[in-house]
Amino acid sequence: MEIKAIDYNVNVLAMKKNGKRYGMCVALATQISADHILCAVGGQSSTGNAIEEGDIVGFSNLANGQQMVCFTLGDMEKHSDTVDKLVNIPCAEDDGAILIDGARTAIKCRVIKRVKIEGVDTANMVCLEMLSGNENDVPALHIADLGGM
């Protein structure tokens, strides 16, 4: 089907936990209050499986032009538990949160709730409390900007 009914921004969750760096693109993210973000996180990824309540994570809303960040972190052949997907991605670390340089927004967050969605192939909803961050005046990267996706 050629219809593109929904065009979301491309967002990244990334963190350093137990000495390992994790990063993934999230399927869906939306701000649900002044200080909270809700994300759909697939459990098929090592990053999705590693995220737990209480973790400090980075939430980066990618800027248009950061397609390669998305393709690198979204590579389903490589997983963060076996390779550092962030090695060639410019980023900064803040208390375990990994924030992508040049992103439209880069926000340090705390995971306050993780809920398994029964019947949806290991999917989880993760609620993040925004702690600090910055915003750049650049356009966001949208799913439609990725081409054939």
HUFEN-V267112 format. One record per residue. N is the residue number from 0. RES is the residue in one letter. OMEGA is omega in radians with two decimals (999 if undefined). Layout:
n=N res=RES omega=OMEGA
n=N res=RES omega=OMEGA
//
This chain:
n=0 res=M omega=-3.08
n=1 res=E omega=-3.10
n=2 res=I omega=3.04
n=3 res=K omega=-3.03
n=4 res=A omega=-3.07
n=5 res=I omega=3.11
n=6 res=D omega=-3.12
n=7 res=Y omega=2.96
n=8 res=N omega=3.09
n=9 res=V omega=-3.07
n=10 res=N omega=-3.11
n=11 res=V omega=2.91
n=12 res=L omega=-3.13
n=13 res=A omega=-3.12
n=14 res=M omega=2.97
n=15 res=K omega=-3.08
n=16 res=K omega=-3.14
n=17 res=N omega=3.08
n=18 res=G omega=-3.11
n=19 res=K omega=3.10
n=20 res=R omega=-3.13
n=21 res=Y omega=3.06
n=22 res=G omega=3.13
n=23 res=M omega=2.93
n=24 res=C omega=3.13
n=25 res=V omega=-3.08
n=26 res=A omega=-3.07
n=27 res=L omega=3.03
n=28 res=A omega=3.09
n=29 res=T omega=3.09
n=30 res=Q omega=-3.07
n=31 res=I omega=3.04
n=32 res=S omega=-3.13
n=33 res=A omega=-3.04
n=34 res=D omega=-3.05
n=35 res=H omega=3.09
n=36 res=I omega=3.07
n=37 res=L omega=-3.10
n=38 res=C omega=2.94
n=39 res=A omega=-3.06
n=40 res=V omega=3.11
n=41 res=G omega=-3.13
n=42 res=G omega=3.13
n=43 res=Q omega=-3.10
n=44 res=S omega=3.10
n=45 res=S omega=3.09
n=46 res=T omega=3.12
n=47 res=G omega=3.13
n=48 res=N omega=-3.09
n=49 res=A omega=-3.08
n=50 res=I omega=3.13
n=51 res=E omega=3.06
n=52 res=E omega=-3.13
n=53 res=G omega=3.13
n=54 res=D omega=2.98
n=55 res=I omega=-3.09
n=56 res=V omega=3.00
n=57 res=G omega=3.04
n=58 res=F omega=-3.13
n=59 res=S omega=3.03
n=60 res=N omega=-3.01
n=61 res=L omega=3.09
n=62 res=A omega=3.03
n=63 res=N omega=-3.06
n=64 res=G omega=3.13
n=65 res=Q omega=-3.14
n=66 res=Q omega=-3.10
n=67 res=M omega=3.05
n=68 res=V omega=3.13
n=69 res=C omega=-3.10
n=70 res=F omega=3.13
n=71 res=T omega=-3.10
n=72 res=L omega=-3.13
n=73 res=G omega=-3.13
n=74 res=D omega=-3.09
n=75 res=M omega=3.11
n=76 res=E omega=-3.13
n=77 res=K omega=-3.14
n=78 res=H omega=-3.05
n=79 res=S omega=3.12
n=80 res=D omega=3.12
n=81 res=T omega=-3.12
n=82 res=V omega=3.08
n=83 res=D omega=-3.13
n=84 res=K omega=-3.07
n=85 res=L omega=-3.00
n=86 res=V omega=-3.12
n=87 res=N omega=3.14
n=88 res=I omega=3.10
n=89 res=P omega=-3.09
n=90 res=C omega=3.11
n=91 res=A omega=3.13
n=92 res=E omega=3.13
n=93 res=D omega=3.08
n=94 res=D omega=-3.13
n=95 res=G omega=3.08
n=96 res=A omega=3.04
n=97 res=I omega=-3.06
n=98 res=L omega=-3.07
n=99 res=I omega=3.10
n=100 res=D omega=3.07
n=101 res=G omega=3.12
n=102 res=A omega=3.10
n=103 res=R omega=2.98
n=104 res=T omega=3.07
n=105 res=A omega=-2.97
n=106 res=I omega=3.00
n=107 res=K omega=-3.06
n=108 res=C omega=2.99
n=109 res=R omega=3.08
n=110 res=V omega=-3.12
n=111 res=I omega=3.12
n=112 res=K omega=3.04
n=113 res=R omega=-3.08
n=114 res=V omega=3.09
n=115 res=K omega=3.08
n=116 res=I omega=-3.09
n=117 res=E omega=3.07
n=118 res=G omega=-3.12
n=119 res=V omega=2.99
n=120 res=D omega=3.04
n=121 res=T omega=-3.14
n=122 res=A omega=3.11
n=123 res=N omega=2.94
n=124 res=M omega=-3.12
n=125 res=V omega=3.10
n=126 res=C omega=-3.10
n=127 res=L omega=2.98
n=128 res=E omega=-3.14
n=129 res=M omega=-3.11
n=130 res=L omega=3.14
n=131 res=S omega=3.12
n=132 res=G omega=3.09
n=133 res=N omega=-3.11
n=134 res=E omega=3.06
n=135 res=N omega=-3.13
n=136 res=D omega=3.12
n=137 res=V omega=3.12
n=138 res=P omega=3.12
n=139 res=A omega=2.99
n=140 res=L omega=3.13
n=141 res=H omega=3.10
n=142 res=I omega=-3.13
n=143 res=A omega=3.13
n=144 res=D omega=-3.06
n=145 res=L omega=3.10
n=146 res=G omega=-2.99
n=147 res=G omega=-3.12
n=148 res=M omega=999
//
